[in-house]
Amino acid sequence: MKNSILLWMFGFLFLAESCKKSDHVVDTPQQGTITMEVDESFQSVSEALTERYMALYPGTKINLVIKKEDLALLDLLDNKARVIVMSRDLTDDEKKAYKQKVDLDLLPAKFAADAVVFIVPKNSTRESITMDEIKDELNSDKKNITFDATNSSNLNFVAQKLNTTPTKLKFSIINGNKNLAEQLNQFPDKIGVISLNTLSRPYDAESEALRNSVKILKVVQGSQSYEPVLKNLANMSYPFTRVLYFLTNEKYFGLGNGFIRFSCTQLGQIVVAKEGLQPYNIFKREVQMR
């Protein structure tokens, strides 16, 4: 009798534990909820990709949080975000921290070529800016070059491109890419620095209004001048071309990795192209003539 009671109790505990485990559903590429953090500079393309993915898989929810690039990386390391978008190379210390905290190999998932662009008011007579002028202005107390924020992807990328750090540069700030473009007309002597993606969406009324309010400067390097157009992004000839890539702390093939795979394959790359950016993964099409 005692043995029967013990067996019944053991069976009950096993069943209760099984039910408890079944309540915990690990996310998959087709269902679940995760947080993805991106800098405002990449907000447009990130929104387009997440919206398209969630439309394909209605059981998924990707909470898109807009946060400065450096802070997003810290959140990824602290497991507060599952996926982030980066545009610059990680420092050696950041790579070590990723390995120690995430315990995964660093495998950037590249999905688009974007650019940092230098803008002036539409009525400005200036058409271009040289690399030397950029360096000189960023070392001048006049602070004629204006970024969207400290810790932003645009500032980080320009500093890395010039082989320096943001703390060594001199600049002014107007918070937000869109806000900077909108307010630049009030500061005719300033040169704004924003992301191409802020202006690049071809059929969006807000992007079109911003494009019509500013002039994008050509960047002169050596004897050549380069515009941030798709062909110059594709061959990386525009000096401030940058490759956007995903990082994740997901150690299994869940919603994070499912979304990243989608973004890097053909459907996702079509979304990138519709955003006016250069898809990183180019798919060849073969046509047979009959």
C-alpha positions as CSV (number, residue, x, y, z in Angstrom):
1,M,0.0,0.0,0.0
2,K,2.8,2.3,1.0
3,N,4.6,1.6,-2.3
4,S,1.4,2.4,-4.3
5,I,1.1,5.8,-2.5
6,L,4.8,6.6,-3.3
7,L,4.3,5.6,-6.9
8,W,1.2,7.8,-7.1
9,M,3.0,10.8,-5.6
10,F,6.0,10.3,-7.9
11,G,3.7,10.2,-10.9
12,F,1.8,13.3,-9.8
13,L,5.0,15.3,-9.3
14,F,6.3,14.1,-12.7
15,L,3.1,15.2,-14.4
16,A,3.1,18.5,-12.7
17,E,6.8,19.2,-13.7
18,S,6.0,18.1,-17.3
19,C,3.1,20.6,-17.4
20,K,5.3,23.4,-16.0
21,K,7.9,22.7,-18.7
22,S,5.3,22.7,-21.5
23,D,4.2,26.2,-20.4
24,H,7.6,27.6,-21.4
25,V,7.6,27.9,-25.2
26,V,11.0,28.6,-26.7
27,D,10.6,31.1,-29.6
28,T,11.0,29.8,-33.2
29,P,11.4,31.6,-36.5
30,Q,7.5,31.3,-36.9
31,Q,6.4,32.3,-33.4
32,G,7.5,34.3,-30.3
33,T,8.5,37.8,-29.2
34,I,11.9,39.4,-29.2
35,T,13.5,42.8,-28.8
36,M,15.6,44.3,-31.5
37,E,17.5,47.6,-31.0
38,V,18.8,49.9,-33.8
39,D,20.2,53.3,-34.1
40,E,17.8,56.0,-35.5
41,S,20.1,56.1,-38.6
42,F,18.9,52.6,-39.6
43,Q,15.3,53.0,-38.4
44,S,13.7,53.1,-41.8
45,V,15.2,49.9,-43.2
46,S,14.8,48.1,-39.9
47,E,11.1,49.0,-39.7
48,A,10.6,47.8,-43.3
49,L,12.3,44.5,-42.6
50,T,10.6,43.7,-39.3
51,E,7.1,44.7,-40.7
52,R,7.6,42.4,-43.7
53,Y,8.8,39.5,-41.5
54,M,5.9,39.8,-39.1
55,A,3.4,40.0,-42.0
56,L,4.8,36.7,-43.3
57,Y,4.7,35.1,-39.8
58,P,1.8,36.5,-37.9
59,G,2.8,34.5,-34.8
60,T,5.9,36.6,-34.4
61,K,6.4,40.0,-32.6
62,I,9.7,41.9,-33.1
63,N,9.7,44.9,-30.7
64,L,11.9,47.5,-32.4
65,V,13.6,49.8,-30.0
66,I,15.4,52.9,-31.2
67,K,18.7,53.3,-29.3
68,K,22.1,54.7,-29.9
69,E,24.5,52.2,-31.5
70,D,26.9,51.9,-28.6
71,L,24.1,51.5,-26.0
72,A,22.4,48.9,-28.2
73,L,25.6,46.8,-28.1
74,L,25.7,47.0,-24.3
75,D,22.1,45.8,-24.2
76,L,22.9,42.9,-26.4
77,L,25.8,41.9,-24.1
78,D,23.5,42.2,-21.1
79,N,20.8,40.1,-22.8
80,K,18.3,43.0,-22.9
81,A,18.0,42.7,-26.7
82,R,18.2,39.7,-28.9
83,V,19.3,41.4,-32.2
84,I,21.0,44.7,-32.9
85,V,22.2,46.5,-36.1
86,M,25.7,47.8,-36.3
87,S,27.6,49.8,-38.9
88,R,31.1,50.0,-37.6
89,D,33.7,47.4,-36.7
90,L,33.8,46.4,-33.1
91,T,36.9,47.4,-31.1
92,D,39.2,44.6,-29.8
93,D,37.7,45.2,-26.3
94,E,34.2,44.9,-27.6
95,K,35.0,41.7,-29.5
96,K,36.4,40.2,-26.2
97,A,33.3,41.3,-24.3
98,Y,31.1,39.7,-26.9
99,K,33.0,36.4,-26.7
100,Q,33.0,36.4,-22.9
101,K,29.4,37.5,-22.3
102,V,27.6,35.9,-25.3
103,D,29.9,33.0,-25.7
104,L,29.4,32.8,-29.5
105,D,31.8,33.3,-32.4
106,L,31.4,36.8,-33.8
107,L,29.6,36.3,-37.1
108,P,28.3,39.6,-38.5
109,A,25.3,39.1,-40.8
110,K,25.8,41.8,-43.5
111,F,22.6,42.8,-45.2
112,A,22.9,46.4,-46.7
113,A,25.2,49.1,-47.8
114,D,24.2,52.5,-46.4
115,A,26.3,55.7,-46.2
116,V,27.0,58.7,-44.0
117,V,26.1,61.8,-46.0
118,F,27.1,65.4,-45.5
119,I,24.2,67.9,-46.1
120,V,23.7,71.6,-46.4
121,P,20.6,73.8,-46.9
122,K,19.1,73.6,-50.4
123,N,20.1,77.2,-51.3
124,S,23.7,76.7,-50.3
125,T,26.3,77.4,-53.0
126,R,28.5,74.6,-51.7
127,E,28.4,71.4,-53.9
128,S,31.1,69.2,-52.4
129,I,33.5,68.7,-49.5
130,T,37.0,67.3,-49.5
131,M,38.3,64.7,-47.0
132,D,40.8,67.3,-45.8
133,E,38.1,69.8,-45.2
134,I,36.2,67.3,-43.1
135,K,39.3,66.6,-41.0
136,D,40.0,70.3,-40.6
137,E,36.5,71.2,-39.6
138,L,36.4,68.4,-37.1
139,N,39.5,69.8,-35.4
140,S,38.2,73.4,-35.5
141,D,36.7,75.3,-32.6
142,K,34.1,76.7,-35.0
143,K,32.3,73.3,-34.8
144,N,30.8,73.8,-38.3
145,I,30.0,70.1,-38.7
146,T,26.8,69.0,-36.9
147,F,26.0,65.4,-35.9
148,D,22.7,64.0,-34.7
149,A,24.0,63.0,-31.2
150,T,26.9,61.6,-29.3
151,N,27.2,57.8,-29.3
152,S,25.4,57.8,-32.6
153,S,26.3,55.5,-35.5
154,N,27.1,58.5,-37.8
155,L,29.6,60.0,-35.4
156,N,31.2,56.6,-34.5
157,F,31.6,55.7,-38.2
158,V,33.1,59.0,-39.2
159,A,35.6,58.9,-36.3
160,Q,36.5,55.3,-37.2
161,K,36.9,56.3,-40.9
162,L,39.3,59.1,-39.9
163,N,41.3,56.7,-37.6
164,T,40.4,58.6,-34.5
165,T,37.8,58.6,-31.7
166,P,34.7,60.7,-31.2
167,T,36.2,62.3,-28.0
168,K,39.0,63.8,-30.1
169,L,36.6,65.5,-32.6
170,K,35.0,69.0,-32.3
171,F,31.4,69.3,-33.5
172,S,28.0,70.6,-32.7
173,I,24.8,68.6,-32.2
174,I,21.1,68.8,-33.3
175,N,19.4,65.7,-31.9
176,G,18.0,63.3,-34.4
177,N,18.7,62.6,-38.1
178,K,15.3,63.9,-39.3
179,N,15.4,66.9,-36.9
180,L,18.8,67.8,-38.1
181,A,17.7,67.8,-41.7
182,E,14.6,69.9,-40.9
183,Q,16.5,72.5,-38.8
184,L,19.6,72.9,-40.9
185,N,18.1,75.8,-42.8
186,Q,18.3,77.8,-39.6
187,F,22.1,77.4,-39.6
188,P,23.3,78.3,-43.1
189,D,27.0,77.9,-42.2
190,K,26.7,74.4,-40.7
191,I,27.2,71.0,-42.5
192,G,24.9,68.3,-41.2
193,V,25.9,64.6,-41.0
194,I,23.1,62.1,-41.2
195,S,22.5,58.6,-42.6
196,L,21.5,58.1,-46.3
197,N,18.7,55.8,-45.0
198,T,17.0,58.9,-43.5
199,L,16.5,60.2,-47.0
200,S,16.6,57.2,-49.2
201,R,13.1,55.7,-49.1
202,P,11.9,56.5,-52.7
203,Y,8.1,56.6,-52.3
204,D,7.8,58.0,-48.8
205,A,6.4,61.5,-48.5
206,E,8.4,62.4,-45.4
207,S,11.7,61.2,-47.0
208,E,10.9,63.1,-50.1
209,A,10.2,66.3,-48.2
210,L,13.6,65.9,-46.4
211,R,15.4,65.3,-49.7
212,N,13.9,68.4,-51.1
213,S,14.9,70.6,-48.2
214,V,18.7,69.8,-48.2
215,K,21.5,69.3,-50.6
216,I,23.7,66.2,-50.4
217,L,27.4,67.1,-50.9
218,K,29.8,65.1,-53.1
219,V,32.8,63.9,-51.2
220,V,36.1,64.6,-52.9
221,Q,38.9,62.1,-52.3
222,G,42.1,62.7,-54.3
223,S,41.2,64.0,-57.7
224,Q,37.7,62.3,-57.8
225,S,34.4,63.3,-56.3
226,Y,31.8,60.7,-55.3
227,E,28.1,60.9,-54.7
228,P,26.3,58.4,-52.3
229,V,24.4,56.7,-55.2
230,L,23.8,53.0,-55.4
231,K,26.6,52.2,-57.9
232,N,29.1,54.0,-55.6
233,L,27.8,52.1,-52.6
234,A,28.0,48.8,-54.5
235,N,31.7,49.2,-55.3
236,M,32.4,51.1,-52.0
237,S,33.9,54.0,-53.9
238,Y,31.9,56.6,-52.0
239,P,34.3,57.2,-49.0
240,F,31.7,57.0,-46.3
241,T,30.0,53.9,-47.5
242,R,29.2,51.6,-44.6
243,V,27.9,48.0,-44.4
244,L,25.0,47.4,-42.0
245,Y,25.1,44.0,-40.2
246,F,23.1,42.2,-37.5
247,L,24.6,40.8,-34.3
248,T,22.6,38.4,-32.1
249,N,23.1,36.6,-28.8
250,E,20.7,33.8,-29.7
251,K,22.4,30.4,-29.4
252,Y,19.7,28.4,-31.2
253,F,17.7,28.9,-34.4
254,G,14.9,30.9,-32.9
255,L,13.1,34.1,-34.0
256,G,16.3,36.2,-34.0
257,N,18.2,34.0,-36.3
258,G,15.1,33.4,-38.4
259,F,14.7,37.1,-38.9
260,I,18.4,37.6,-39.7
261,R,18.3,34.8,-42.3
262,F,15.2,36.3,-43.9
263,S,16.8,39.7,-44.1
264,C,19.9,38.3,-45.8
265,T,18.1,36.2,-48.4
266,Q,16.2,37.3,-51.5
267,L,12.9,38.5,-49.9
268,G,14.7,40.6,-47.4
269,Q,17.1,42.0,-49.9
270,I,14.2,43.1,-52.1
271,V,13.0,45.1,-49.0
272,V,16.5,46.6,-48.7
273,A,16.4,47.7,-52.3
274,K,12.9,49.2,-51.9
275,E,14.4,51.3,-49.1
276,G,16.8,52.9,-51.6
277,L,19.8,51.2,-50.1
278,Q,22.2,48.7,-51.8
279,P,21.5,45.1,-50.9
280,Y,24.6,43.4,-49.7
281,N,23.7,40.0,-51.1
282,I,23.1,40.3,-54.8
283,F,21.2,37.5,-56.5
284,K,22.0,36.6,-60.1
285,R,19.1,36.0,-62.4
286,E,19.5,33.8,-65.5
287,V,17.2,34.3,-68.4
288,Q,16.9,31.7,-71.1
289,M,16.1,33.0,-74.5
290,R,13.8,30.6,-76.6
